[in-house]
Amino acid sequence: MSKIRLRPDTKRLYFDFVYRGVRCREYSALSDTKSNRRKMEDVLTRIESQIANGTFDYAQAFPGSARASRFARTASQMRGDPITGVRAPKGENKSDVPLFADFARTWMQEKQVEWRIGHRESMQSILETHLLPRFGSLRLDAIGRADVLQFRSTLVNARGGHVDSDGKAKGKRVPLAPATLNRIVGTVRMIFAEAALRFGITDPCLGIKRLKVPRQDIQPFTMEEVRLILARVRKDYRPYLTFRFFTGVRSAEAHGLKWKHVDFDARELLIRETYQHGRTEYTKTDGSQREIHMSQPVVDALMSMRPAGYAADAKRFDDTYVFRTKGGHPIDNSNFVDRVWTPLLRSLGLAYRRPYDMRHTCATLWLAAGEAPEWIARQLGHTTTEMLFRTYSRYVPNMLRHDGSAFDRLVVGALAGNAAAGAPAVQGATQTQQYLQPETTP
């Protein structure tokens, strides 16, 4: 990543960036102040944009640099429009197309404003771990469809998913899941979609389909297992697990809950923030912003957790996290899994399941109770019922009786209704059949 750095010996700022696969350092006479850093960061942003557009002139930006001659460019190489990024006709201006590494880093910088921090870190890891080692030193227009397909094929059998610039796997072999492969290749696809618009190159990812992701069955807990877990868990974590089992919230949503998000009068939880990796963020999606109805066990659990003084002055605790450790910090998911969740399941002789399966448990309990699918979808933060029926299809028949009996009741009930209008009531299969006989003309 391009940065403004401080030279220790002179205490002067300098540019540190990559151009055409070469790491470049250009020193200034500016001291380390906020104003000077801001000025240089503005310049560096323009440089990165020009590199991505293929319009960067090293000699113009750093006329006194020893690297200027190496990166010297002719007038014909400057025909790319600095605003649109449109290249000269095919056969001319080839060097206006940047290296994959240069453009990918600039693309990443530009897209970060759209992403949540967690997604940004994931994308950065994909870029540095998988994409740059394979494509970083190649020019964008030198990468073809066959290269992308070979890259994906190599990843399938890669050791840990690491592939070098020669396309060879390295490191310990750890098979990558299809969903992971789709994310990696999907990142390549997004980078080239933007590059095709800016430089007029052919997108090598066109027509490359996503791998099919095998469906995985969910593993909700039974009500008896829930009862055992709540009876055995540490007392200080019992309200937390009660909350998780009977609200269906995600881990990060539970950990990001603050007292201002709890409305005891309306019996509602306001899901507005998440907490993970040591920071509070916006929810997973806009659809995840929702209100959840609190059942009585959830109300009782939260009432038992209210801090001293809450009843008299609830506003004072608005920004206090509901679920905290003994040290007063929000629950860390990894710490909870390692020190509470896993030992608890082991002590009960239960097979390991992710804490996320508490969400599945709640959904299946709602279905078993006969709650409306649209209401359940809203509680879970789904904008439609599509995911609900796709994920919990095995459990929907328990509620809707998709075993043919509903049709039997409908038909017999309808025929009985016709009989009530003037004919004798239908009693049993024999009388039902008589109503199915064709009418005869006297």
Number of C-alpha atoms within 10 A of each C-alpha: 11 20 15 19 16 19 14 8 6 9 13 16 22 21 19 17 19 18 20 20 16 10 10 14 16 15 17 13 10 15 16 16 11 8 11 13 18 12 11 18 16 11 14 18 16 13 21 23 21 19 24 28 25 29 24 22 19 19 17 12 12 13 12 11 15 11 15 16 12 10 14 12 18 10 7 13 19 18 18 21 15 18 11 11 22 19 24 18 11 9 6 12 18 16 16 25 27 27 23 27 26 28 28 26 22 21 19 16 17 13 11 15 10 9 11 14 16 14 13 16 13 11 18 18 13 17 22 14 17 21 24 20 17 23 26 22 17 18 20 26 21 14 17 13 15 11 16 19 15 12 22 19 13 17 23 18 17 22 18 18 23 22 25 16 14 10 19 15 19 13 11 11 13 13 13 15 12 15 13 14 19 18 15 21 24 16 17 19 19 14 20 25 17 16 25 17 14 21 23 17 19 18 21 22 22 11 8 13 10 13 13 9 12 9 8 7 9 14 14 20 21 12 13 8 14 16 12 13 21 17 11 13 19 12 10 13 17 16 23 21 20 21 22 23 26 21 25 25 23 21 19 20 25 23 24 26 24 23 22 17 19 21 15 12 6 9 15 17 20 18 23 19 20 20 22 18 11 10 11 17 17 17 19 18 10 12 13 21 18 17 19 21 17 20 13 11 15 21 19 14 16 20 14 10 14 14 13 10 10 15 10 8 10 14 12 12 17 15 12 18 20 26 22 16 13 9 7 11 14 23 24 17 16 12 10 14 14 11 10 14 21 17 14 18 18 11 11 13 9 13 8 13 15 12 18 17 18 26 22 22 23 22 27 25 19 19 21 15 11 14 13 11 19 14 16 22 18 18 20 22 22 20 14 15 14 12 12 19 14 11 16 16 12 12 16 19 13 15 16 13 12 11 10 8 11 11 12 11 11 11 13 16 13 13 19 19 15 15 15 12 9 8 12 12 15 21 10 9 9 9 14 17 11 10 15 9 8 7 7 5 4 3
